[in-house]
């Protein structure tokens, strides 16, 4: 589905959601946030027969098989298990890639291969396209067990950097990731449950947030957190994103967590 048609469709979906929520909240007490998200998800399915996240998957599929300036598609990219293999790759990322000589999460790997394999210049690569392709590839790891185990020296360095970033206080509010996600794990912020990495934090992205009618990837969610605590958000595909993702998913791996249905549906 082309992006223009997709967003027209999402606008109709959002309008239907708002009407449904308004009628619902007038009749009875609000549900638990996760229960409400599942109720909204079911409403989308019953009304339209498709979830908004599925539209991003379809767009990502089109872009994945689109030929770049080099004449190649992203089938020629190795996402961690060999060229063109998508099944389960999201569950093992971030990892070190010899060709780029760096640790990459899925979003960064897509960004890299669009340049090195497909021949796009950085200025030609649209963030929305990377987001859609990431969602398409991640869908092949839906419900998969998380398997991020740093072994390569560069992966271990990223894990250590991620742990340092997790606990380092910064900004005018003197905040860190750990202040919310460790200290207040099990509590709520603006009705949303707070989880720590050991509780599986990070296992729901990419996800469609029905309150904002937007799809978030892990990097989007990290930037949202930075902005929420008044710290300048890092550039996409940066070491900050990758290091924090390595740390979160490595801890989730130790605790035996799996990904949610991807793309997830949340408030």
C-alpha atoms as one frame of an Amber mdcrd trajectory, in Angstrom:
protein
   0.000   0.000   0.000   1.418   3.386  -0.972   2.181   5.805   1.855  -0.458
   8.353   0.798  -3.236   5.752   0.806  -1.932   4.254   4.024  -2.163   7.524
   5.897  -5.629   8.257   4.531  -6.640   4.867   5.852  -4.958   5.482   9.211
  -6.813   8.782   9.500 -10.115   6.963   9.100  -8.996   4.399  11.663  -7.986
   7.091  14.146 -11.333   8.858  13.787 -13.146   5.605  14.426 -11.000   4.988
  17.491 -11.721   8.401  18.993 -15.466   7.930  18.520 -15.274   4.477  20.072
 -13.198   5.653  23.020 -15.532   8.589  23.686 -18.614   6.381  23.750 -16.830
   3.795  25.838 -15.545   6.157  28.527 -18.993   7.676  28.963 -20.470   4.301
  29.779 -18.009   2.660  32.152 -14.721   3.022  33.998 -11.527   3.057  31.904
  -9.751  -0.262  31.550  -6.201  -1.112  32.459  -3.947   0.432  29.730  -2.922
  -2.933  28.307  -6.481  -4.232  28.428  -7.637  -1.055  26.694  -4.961  -1.500
  24.007  -6.128  -5.044  23.380  -9.732  -3.851  23.216  -8.766  -1.220  20.649
  -6.776  -3.828  18.715  -9.793  -6.122  18.557 -11.993  -3.236  17.452  -9.640
  -2.464  14.556  -9.658  -6.104  13.481 -13.424  -6.487  13.693 -14.098  -3.183
  11.923 -11.410  -3.130   9.229  -9.941  -6.638   9.182  -6.400  -5.271   9.433
  -4.176  -3.670  12.064  -2.401  -0.339  11.412   0.977  -1.969  12.022   0.287
  -4.381   9.180   0.196  -1.430   6.791   3.745  -0.507   7.789   4.788  -4.126
   7.228   3.327  -4.063   3.716   5.037  -0.772   2.906   8.298  -2.144   4.282
   7.954  -5.229   2.096   7.556  -3.066  -1.025  10.625  -1.037  -0.068  12.654
  -4.145   0.780  12.211  -5.477  -2.749  12.634  -2.078  -4.429  15.804  -1.764
  -6.496  18.185   1.018  -5.470  20.521   3.058  -7.688  22.873   0.055  -7.833
  20.082  -2.098  -9.241  20.025  -4.281  -6.133  17.335  -4.911  -3.525  17.866
  -5.445   0.187  17.815  -9.191  -0.500  21.555  -8.738  -1.063  22.071  -7.529
   2.519  23.238  -9.784   5.348  21.149  -8.945   8.413  22.978 -11.421  10.615
  22.144 -14.860   9.216  23.263 -14.553   5.613  22.107 -12.601   2.564  18.369
 -12.197   2.360  17.615 -14.304   5.459  15.022 -12.543   7.625  13.605 -15.270
   9.865  14.732 -14.598  13.438  17.358 -11.951  12.629  15.712  -9.290  14.793
  16.068 -11.577  17.804  19.874 -11.648  17.531  20.442  -7.929  16.936  22.341
  -5.736  17.710  25.505  -7.571  16.674  28.907  -6.864  15.111  29.102  -6.815
  11.293  32.569  -7.201   9.743  31.655  -5.303   6.567  30.720  -2.105   8.423
  33.180  -2.791  11.252  30.652  -1.784  13.895  27.859  -3.132  16.057  24.506
  -2.401  14.449  20.875  -2.677  15.497  18.343  -3.510  12.791  17.567   0.118
  11.964  21.232   0.969  11.548  21.815  -2.154   9.487  19.001  -1.166   7.107
  20.478   2.341   6.871  23.938   0.878   6.151  22.775  -1.554   3.476  20.676
   1.054   1.703  24.000   2.825   1.147  26.542   0.027   0.664  24.312  -2.460
  -1.168  21.690  -0.320  -2.882  23.797   2.746  -3.588  21.685   5.416  -1.909
  23.381   8.519  -0.555  22.630   9.307   3.132  20.620  12.392   2.170  18.403
  10.233  -0.064  17.410   7.833   2.719  14.119   8.758   4.350  13.592   7.958
   8.007  10.024   6.771   7.335  11.356   4.241   4.834  13.915   2.864   7.286
  11.150   2.631   9.889   8.879   0.671   7.518  11.635  -1.709   6.350  12.656
  -2.316   9.966   9.066  -3.186  10.838   8.810  -5.608   7.914  12.003  -7.439
   8.881  11.113  -7.444  12.592   7.795  -9.125  11.779   9.777 -12.283  10.943
  10.803 -12.469  14.623   7.321 -12.104  16.097   7.150 -14.028  19.405  10.792
 -15.124  18.973  13.013 -15.666  22.017  15.434 -12.771  22.464  19.019 -13.954
  21.877  21.291 -10.944  22.307  24.478 -12.314  23.894  27.484  -9.979  23.479
  30.616 -11.969  22.598  32.676  -9.975  20.097  34.889  -7.334  21.787  32.925
  -4.585  20.007  29.642  -6.058  21.297  30.979  -6.225  24.844  32.150  -2.618
  24.549  28.658  -1.592  23.410  27.063  -3.483  26.283  29.324  -1.693  28.773
  28.590   1.671  27.156  24.871   0.925  27.258  25.049   0.042  30.945  26.951
   3.260  31.645  24.378   5.308  29.724  21.576   3.499  31.541  22.804   4.572
  34.973  24.339   7.992  34.192  22.261  10.924  35.382  22.098  13.913  33.054
  20.097  16.968  32.096  18.403  19.688  34.101  16.274  17.084  35.911  19.284
  14.948  36.887  17.632  11.847  35.449  18.779   8.517  34.079  17.072   5.542
  32.466  17.511   3.595  35.706  15.718   6.202  37.812  12.447   5.359  36.046
  12.856   1.848  34.748  14.727   0.235  37.652  13.703   2.274  40.663  10.030
   2.431  39.679   9.680  -0.902  37.898   6.165  -2.164  38.429   4.743   1.333
  38.938   3.099   3.560  36.337   3.944   6.813  34.604   0.948   8.529  32.974
  -0.956   5.248  33.356   1.713   3.321  31.432   3.379   0.421  33.302   7.113
   0.881  33.868   9.396  -2.099  33.190  13.086  -2.770  33.636  15.271  -4.596
  31.083  15.126  -7.702  33.273  11.345  -7.530  32.955  11.585  -7.555  29.171
  11.756  -3.837  28.379  12.260  -3.383  24.635  10.459  -6.547  23.558   7.409
  -4.722  22.150   9.008  -2.477  19.508   8.283  -1.818  16.660   4.772  -1.001
  17.819   1.817   1.047  16.660   0.684   3.523  19.366  -3.014   4.119  18.823
  -3.107   7.238  21.027  -0.678   8.993  18.678  -1.525   7.167  15.443   2.197
   6.513  14.957   4.517   3.570  14.674   7.523   3.599  17.011  10.726   1.615
  16.615  13.176   1.048  19.459  15.201   4.091  18.401  12.037   6.212  18.275
  11.136   5.061  21.780  14.604   5.852  23.128  14.366   9.356  21.680  10.926
   9.773  23.238  12.405   8.920  26.649  15.260  11.379  26.191  12.836  14.157
  25.291  10.561  13.262  28.217  13.354  13.899  30.726  14.608  17.034  28.944
  17.829  15.574  27.534  18.704  16.274  23.859  17.806  13.203  21.845  20.627
  11.379  20.030  20.865  11.197  16.249  19.273   8.127  14.701  21.623   5.183
  14.065  24.040   6.492  16.698  26.121   4.502  19.187  23.820   5.744  21.961
  20.823   3.957  20.434  22.802   0.823  19.676  24.495   0.636  23.085  21.259
   1.092  25.032  19.545  -1.519  22.855  22.375  -4.001  23.401  22.178  -3.481
  27.159  18.378  -3.736  27.375  18.040  -6.801  25.165  21.058  -8.574  26.672
  19.441  -8.222  30.101  16.102  -9.388  28.669  17.934 -12.369  27.153  19.386
 -13.342  30.537  15.879 -13.281  31.996  14.541 -15.515  29.213  12.142 -13.068
  27.565  10.673 -13.244  24.064   9.383 -10.557  21.746   5.718  -9.686  21.690
   3.698 -10.038  18.503   5.506  -7.733  16.067   4.575  -5.106  15.187   2.955
  -4.738  18.593  -0.176  -2.694  19.287  -0.052  -0.387  22.324  -1.522   2.759
  23.763
